[in-house]
Amino acid sequence: MRRLAAAVTIGTALSVSVLSLPALSLPAVGAAVAGPSTGSPTRDTTHAAARVRAEHALRTADRVLSGDAPRTDASMALLQLRLSMSKLSAADRRQAAAILARPTDHPDFYGESYSVKARQKCAGHICIHWVATTRDAPPSTHWVDQQLRMLVHVWNYEVKRLGYRPPISDGTRGGGGSGRFDVYLKELYHQGYYGITVAEHPASSNRALYSSYLLLDNDFKRSQYGADPMQVARVTAAHEFFHAIQYAYDVGADSWLKESTATWMEDQFDDSSNDNRQYLPWSQLRRPGTPLDTFSTSGFEQYGNWAFFEYLSEHFGRRVVRSIWQRAASFHGGGHMYSAAAIRSALRKHGGMTRVFGSYASGNTTPGRTYAKGRFYPAAGSRSSVTLTRAVPTSPWTRYAVRHLASVNVDVRPGADLGSRRWRLRVKVDGPRRHTMPVVIVLVHRTDHRLTRRLVHLSRDGRGSVGVPFGRAVTHRVTVTLANASTRFRCHTGGGYSCNGTPTAPHPAFRLRLQALRS
């Protein structure tokens, strides 16, 4: 689901997207629940907890549609409802079905269905649906035709050219015939969205794979979205359709992976739009200390971190993203891995997760030298800055805690009295043990505008050092990047990161000492 970056506080209404189960403030499945027990305690408490979670999901979805939960992520709430509704009572299931209805489904007491008869037109694998009147109407039938041609192009690009699996068929639902994918044009701006992907039914052979359909804004007015309507439509369709593809890999895959790769897909399909740059202020380019696998219900980290997949595709080819999804897939032949493990596995043949993540984190301090369009990206800032002089040539050992899949940058500058080329900087690290995947990169910004990167080789217990030029005649500054590339988690703890888990190396400490030496 694409959300308007300017609409963080907009009240939301109907919206469902390809997102994994949210962490709710509820007892975990299997946790003790008050009340009498009959039969097996484990079975009863598990069933009771699942029922409580489902009822909570229904209440949350009802508040979202009623406009009473403007800070709640609607897509997370409604997907939770979709996947837990079988635990509800018959009456509550009817209410849930109404919440999750297509625009052409009736009755819908939330008022989100089309209020007049819908029209339909199909081409290739796509059927598009719209209404001729009411606020949901597109501006013209010409616009409808444009959208249909564009959606056919999106299918061909993502499925045929890039080689991803097609969405799971919804059979004959939508009236377009078996195997055709349904897209509905609907007024979404007032809800704060560009488009929405709706998970609908599990595949008969694998309940981890779901059919789906799309909702796209009916006109993408320039006055609302601030850009050329067709261009906004193109990137939105590329993003949302990639969610439908993700449902054919694993509906429960980690939420951040879904949104980050879908936002990355926008640029792959339409390189001229650059609409996804609006999310970069929430990315690790601007917030290096926030874990890569963060999913925020009120922020945009999961959208902004498309830059990580841009880094991978520019350096190793865009097939690497498909390789990650293959490893995350829950079908026969897939890897059945959670997101961070899938990335780690896919990067083994590209130097390994530790080295790649460290290079990415260091590269984010100089995006203009790292990405093809990096001159337009924000640069990762530094946690602290140190200036060494003849009088104070050594900094004390300083401790930096670095969260999992995140980094900290430290800038070091030569003082005015360190002019000679003979001055060198000795960077000493006493870091976490190597099995926790620490990595340290030292970047020298030379006065001739060249960059030199050095990897600090760490021992088994995390210690290492490296020397680099430091005299002002040759060095403007040095940036030391301390990164925690750990991808290991205790899964299903409600931690909210990869596999809804808790990192086993959440924020290990790096100790850093900097010393100017004259050779």
Secondary structure by P-SEA (a helix, b strand, c coil): ccccccccccccccccccccccccccccccccccccccccaaaaaaaaaaaaaaaaaaaaaaaaaaccccccaaaaaaaaaaaccccccaaaaaaaaaaacccccccccccccccccccccccccbbbbbbcccccccccaaaaaaaaaaaaaaaaaacccccccccccccccccccccbbbbbbcccccccccbbbbbcccccccccccccccccccccccccccccaaaaaaaaaaaaaaaaaaaaccccccaaaaaaaaaaaaaaaccccccccccccccccccccccccccccccccccccaaaaaaaaaacccaaaaaaaaaaccccccccccaaaaaaaaacccccaaaaaaaaaaaaaccccccccccccccccccbbbbbccccccccbbbbbbccccbbbbbbbbccccccccbbbbbbbbccccccbbbbbbbbbccccbbbbbbbccccccccccccccccccccbbbbbbbbbcccccccccccccccbbbcccbbbbbbbbbbbcc
